[in-house]
Amino acid sequence: MFLSGVWAFLMPNVTKSVYFHNERSESIDQPTPPVSNSMSTSGGSKIIKDIESQPSKTKVTDKEINKNKSLGQVLLYLKKDFIRSYSDPYVRKLCFWWAFAFGAYVQVYTYINVLYTYLLDLNKDSHFTLYNGAAESLNTLIGAIAAYLIGKLELNWFKVGDLFLGIGSILVGIVLFGCYYTRTMWFIYAFYIIYGCLYQTMLTVTESEVAKRLSRDSYGLVFGFNSFIALFLHTLMTYGIVQGHIISVTTIQQFLIYAVYYASIGAVFLIFSIKNYFSSAATVSLIECKQ
């Protein structure tokens, strides 16, 4: 994170964006008005001096010519890009998984260390050495390797993506259920690493498939909106589950809720997969009948 911060400071400033500060400067040559030689009075000499002192080239920006884009125009552009991006059912479906899975990921990532401490207190084991940092490092490293390898697979994700996300989400639910069920710290570490690996592979596929179907100008809008929904869900879960305003549960029981949450997402995508399979089969049968 420190190196990322340093790198961000070294990057050049962004002077333009798709929606804001998108203006250009241009120079407009303005000829000096002609001066009559018949002006010989003192008043005429003063006028001539004033004219000669003015620059012959004036810098004019689009903002001065057209007052830039108004807030209403910017909102209109955002609305058009938003509708165009999310009008694709495939993109909407993947963004649904992205936002809901990411929201739960932030929740698990935030409270996994609380689970470690809770289990130590529950087991009354004061001699166990915590390896939270090692588990976090392995989670990140193995997740990155898995994401890289999944990117090398040449699969038709449009056809198998629903099945992949469905099975993967159910496996995540099983892993998180293991975190709820077991009382052994080593198993908790292993389950957390497996969870990170599964999540990163599915997220890589989802992000790449969404990006393929977007215009380049819409990447930030869609990615940012999905992240906003995810953080909103994270806030709701923190308010309702962790703080106990909706349901009062222990730290371990929270992970049971997250397990059911992911399994439910997986079930939805398995239903999508089954539906697509029968739709494709019906289409093939119809084509064969016509032939």
GITABEL-V255222 format. One record per residue. N is the residue number from 1. RES is the residue in three letters. SS is DSSP state (H for helix, E for strand, L for the rest). PSI is psi in degrees with one decimal (* if undefined). Layout:
n: [N | N]
res: [RES | RES]
ss: [SS | SS]
psi: [PSI | PSI]
This chain:
n: [1 | 2 | 3 | 4 | 5 | 6 | 7 | 8 | 9 | 10 | 11 | 12 | 13 | 14 | 15 | 16 | 17 | 18 | 19 | 20 | 21 | 22 | 23 | 24 | 25 | 26 | 27 | 28 | 29 | 30 | 31 | 32 | 33 | 34 | 35 | 36 | 37 | 38 | 39 | 40 | 41 | 42 | 43 | 44 | 45 | 46 | 47 | 48 | 49 | 50 | 51 | 52 | 53 | 54 | 55 | 56 | 57 | 58 | 59 | 60 | 61 | 62 | 63 | 64 | 65 | 66 | 67 | 68 | 69 | 70 | 71 | 72 | 73 | 74 | 75 | 76 | 77 | 78 | 79 | 80 | 81 | 82 | 83 | 84 | 85 | 86 | 87 | 88 | 89 | 90 | 91 | 92 | 93 | 94 | 95 | 96 | 97 | 98 | 99 | 100 | 101 | 102 | 103 | 104 | 105 | 106 | 107 | 108 | 109 | 110 | 111 | 112 | 113 | 114 | 115 | 116 | 117 | 118 | 119 | 120 | 121 | 122 | 123 | 124 | 125 | 126 | 127 | 128 | 129 | 130 | 131 | 132 | 133 | 134 | 135 | 136 | 137 | 138 | 139 | 140 | 141 | 142 | 143 | 144 | 145 | 146 | 147 | 148 | 149 | 150 | 151 | 152 | 153 | 154 | 155 | 156 | 157 | 158 | 159 | 160 | 161 | 162 | 163 | 164 | 165 | 166 | 167 | 168 | 169 | 170 | 171 | 172 | 173 | 174 | 175 | 176 | 177 | 178 | 179 | 180 | 181 | 182 | 183 | 184 | 185 | 186 | 187 | 188 | 189 | 190 | 191 | 192 | 193 | 194 | 195 | 196 | 197 | 198 | 199 | 200 | 201 | 202 | 203 | 204 | 205 | 206 | 207 | 208 | 209 | 210 | 211 | 212 | 213 | 214 | 215 | 216 | 217 | 218 | 219 | 220 | 221 | 222 | 223 | 224 | 225 | 226 | 227 | 228 | 229 | 230 | 231 | 232 | 233 | 234 | 235 | 236 | 237 | 238 | 239 | 240 | 241 | 242 | 243 | 244 | 245 | 246 | 247 | 248 | 249 | 250 | 251 | 252 | 253 | 254 | 255 | 256 | 257 | 258 | 259 | 260 | 261 | 262 | 263 | 264 | 265 | 266 | 267 | 268 | 269 | 270 | 271 | 272 | 273 | 274 | 275 | 276 | 277 | 278 | 279 | 280 | 281 | 282 | 283 | 284 | 285 | 286 | 287 | 288 | 289 | 290 | 291]
res: [MET | PHE | LEU | SER | GLY | VAL | TRP | ALA | PHE | LEU | MET | PRO | ASN | VAL | THR | LYS | SER | VAL | TYR | PHE | HIS | ASN | GLU | ARG | SER | GLU | SER | ILE | ASP | GLN | PRO | THR | PRO | PRO | VAL | SER | ASN | SER | MET | SER | THR | SER | GLY | GLY | SER | LYS | ILE | ILE | LYS | ASP | ILE | GLU | SER | GLN | PRO | SER | LYS | THR | LYS | VAL | THR | ASP | LYS | GLU | ILE | ASN | LYS | ASN | LYS | SER | LEU | GLY | GLN | VAL | LEU | LEU | TYR | LEU | LYS | LYS | ASP | PHE | ILE | ARG | SER | TYR | SER | ASP | PRO | TYR | VAL | ARG | LYS | LEU | CYS | PHE | TRP | TRP | ALA | PHE | ALA | PHE | GLY | ALA | TYR | VAL | GLN | VAL | TYR | THR | TYR | ILE | ASN | VAL | LEU | TYR | THR | TYR | LEU | LEU | ASP | LEU | ASN | LYS | ASP | SER | HIS | PHE | THR | LEU | TYR | ASN | GLY | ALA | ALA | GLU | SER | LEU | ASN | THR | LEU | ILE | GLY | ALA | ILE | ALA | ALA | TYR | LEU | ILE | GLY | LYS | LEU | GLU | LEU | ASN | TRP | PHE | LYS | VAL | GLY | ASP | LEU | PHE | LEU | GLY | ILE | GLY | SER | ILE | LEU | VAL | GLY | ILE | VAL | LEU | PHE | GLY | CYS | TYR | TYR | THR | ARG | THR | MET | TRP | PHE | ILE | TYR | ALA | PHE | TYR | ILE | ILE | TYR | GLY | CYS | LEU | TYR | GLN | THR | MET | LEU | THR | VAL | THR | GLU | SER | GLU | VAL | ALA | LYS | ARG | LEU | SER | ARG | ASP | SER | TYR | GLY | LEU | VAL | PHE | GLY | PHE | ASN | SER | PHE | ILE | ALA | LEU | PHE | LEU | HIS | THR | LEU | MET | THR | TYR | GLY | ILE | VAL | GLN | GLY | HIS | ILE | ILE | SER | VAL | THR | THR | ILE | GLN | GLN | PHE | LEU | ILE | TYR | ALA | VAL | TYR | TYR | ALA | SER | ILE | GLY | ALA | VAL | PHE | LEU | ILE | PHE | SER | ILE | LYS | ASN | TYR | PHE | SER | SER | ALA | ALA | THR | VAL | SER | LEU | ILE | GLU | CYS | LYS | GLN]
ss: [L | H | H | H | H | H | H | H | H | H | L | L | L | L | L | L | L | L | L | L | L | L | L | L | E | E | E | E | E | L | L | L | L | L | L | L | L | L | L | L | L | H | H | H | H | H | H | H | H | H | H | H | H | L | L | L | E | E | E | E | E | H | H | H | H | H | L | L | L | L | H | H | H | H | H | H | H | H | H | H | H | H | H | H | H | H | L | L | H | H | H | H | H | H | H | H | H | H | H | H | H | H | H | H | H | H | H | H | H | H | H | H | H | H | H | H | H | H | H | H | H | H | H | L | L | L | L | L | L | L | L | H | H | H | H | H | H | H | H | H | H | H | H | H | H | H | H | H | H | H | H | H | L | L | L | L | H | H | H | H | H | H | H | H | H | H | H | H | H | H | H | H | H | H | H | H | H | H | H | H | H | L | L | L | H | H | H | H | H | H | H | H | H | H | H | H | H | H | H | H | H | H | H | H | H | H | H | H | H | H | H | H | L | L | L | H | H | H | H | H | H | H | H | H | H | H | H | H | H | H | H | H | H | H | H | H | H | H | H | H | H | H | L | L | L | L | L | L | L | L | H | H | H | H | H | H | H | H | H | H | H | H | H | H | H | H | H | H | H | H | H | H | H | H | H | H | H | H | H | H | H | H | H | H | H | H | H | H | H | H | L]
psi: [-37.8 | -46.7 | -35.2 | -40.4 | -42.2 | -44.6 | -39.2 | -38.8 | -27.6 | -16.3 | 147.8 | 155.3 | 146.4 | 117.2 | -16.3 | 157.0 | 174.3 | -37.7 | -31.6 | 150.4 | 34.9 | 71.9 | 157.4 | 150.4 | 142.2 | 148.2 | 135.7 | 120.4 | 125.5 | 116.7 | 147.4 | 130.7 | 142.8 | 145.7 | 129.3 | 136.2 | -10.3 | -8.9 | 108.4 | -2.8 | 167.9 | -35.8 | -39.2 | -39.7 | -38.3 | -41.0 | -42.0 | -43.6 | -39.5 | -40.6 | -42.4 | -26.6 | -13.7 | 142.3 | 145.8 | -8.1 | 120.3 | 133.1 | 119.8 | 130.5 | 163.7 | -30.4 | -38.4 | -32.1 | -44.9 | 9.6 | 22.1 | -175.6 | 134.2 | 165.2 | -35.9 | -39.6 | -41.4 | -45.5 | -34.9 | -43.0 | -42.2 | -43.3 | -44.2 | -45.1 | -39.1 | -47.7 | -42.5 | -39.5 | -44.1 | 5.0 | -15.8 | 117.5 | -35.1 | -42.4 | -42.5 | -42.2 | -44.6 | -37.6 | -31.4 | -49.6 | -45.6 | -52.7 | -46.2 | -40.1 | -38.7 | -38.5 | -43.6 | -32.2 | -44.0 | -37.5 | -47.7 | -44.8 | -36.5 | -36.9 | 8.6 | -36.4 | -30.9 | -37.0 | -40.5 | -50.2 | -39.8 | -42.1 | -37.9 | -44.0 | -37.0 | -40.6 | -10.5 | 44.5 | 97.0 | -5.2 | -7.2 | 133.6 | 122.3 | 138.9 | 43.7 | -43.6 | -41.6 | -41.6 | -40.2 | -40.9 | -44.9 | -36.5 | -47.0 | -45.1 | -50.9 | -36.3 | -40.5 | -41.4 | -44.3 | -40.4 | -38.6 | -44.0 | -39.1 | -28.7 | -20.4 | -15.5 | 131.7 | 85.6 | 155.7 | 88.1 | -20.5 | -31.7 | -41.4 | -1.4 | -41.4 | -43.3 | -41.4 | -47.5 | -34.9 | -51.4 | -42.7 | -41.7 | -37.2 | -39.4 | -39.8 | -42.3 | -40.2 | -42.1 | -44.2 | -30.6 | -35.1 | -37.6 | -33.5 | -38.7 | -43.1 | 157.7 | 10.5 | 125.5 | -37.7 | -38.0 | -37.9 | -45.4 | -46.9 | -43.6 | -38.2 | -39.6 | -43.3 | -40.5 | -47.4 | -39.1 | -47.7 | -44.0 | -44.4 | -36.9 | -44.1 | -38.6 | -38.4 | -46.3 | -44.0 | -48.8 | -42.9 | -39.1 | -38.3 | -44.4 | -32.8 | -27.4 | 12.7 | 154.0 | 154.8 | -32.1 | -13.9 | -1.7 | -54.0 | -38.0 | -49.8 | -46.1 | -41.3 | -39.9 | -41.0 | -41.6 | -36.9 | -45.5 | -40.5 | -45.1 | -30.9 | -43.3 | -39.5 | -41.8 | -42.6 | -43.0 | -37.6 | -44.0 | -44.5 | -34.3 | -53.2 | -47.5 | -9.7 | 23.1 | -23.3 | -47.6 | 134.6 | 113.7 | 164.6 | 172.4 | -41.0 | -38.0 | -25.4 | -39.4 | -25.3 | -40.4 | -42.6 | -35.3 | -46.4 | -37.2 | -51.5 | -39.8 | -35.3 | -42.3 | -43.2 | -40.2 | -39.5 | -43.8 | -27.1 | -37.4 | -42.6 | -43.8 | -45.1 | -42.3 | -45.0 | -36.7 | -48.7 | -32.3 | -42.8 | -41.6 | -40.2 | -38.2 | -43.5 | -42.5 | -39.6 | -41.0 | -41.7 | -37.2 | -37.9 | -32.6 | *]
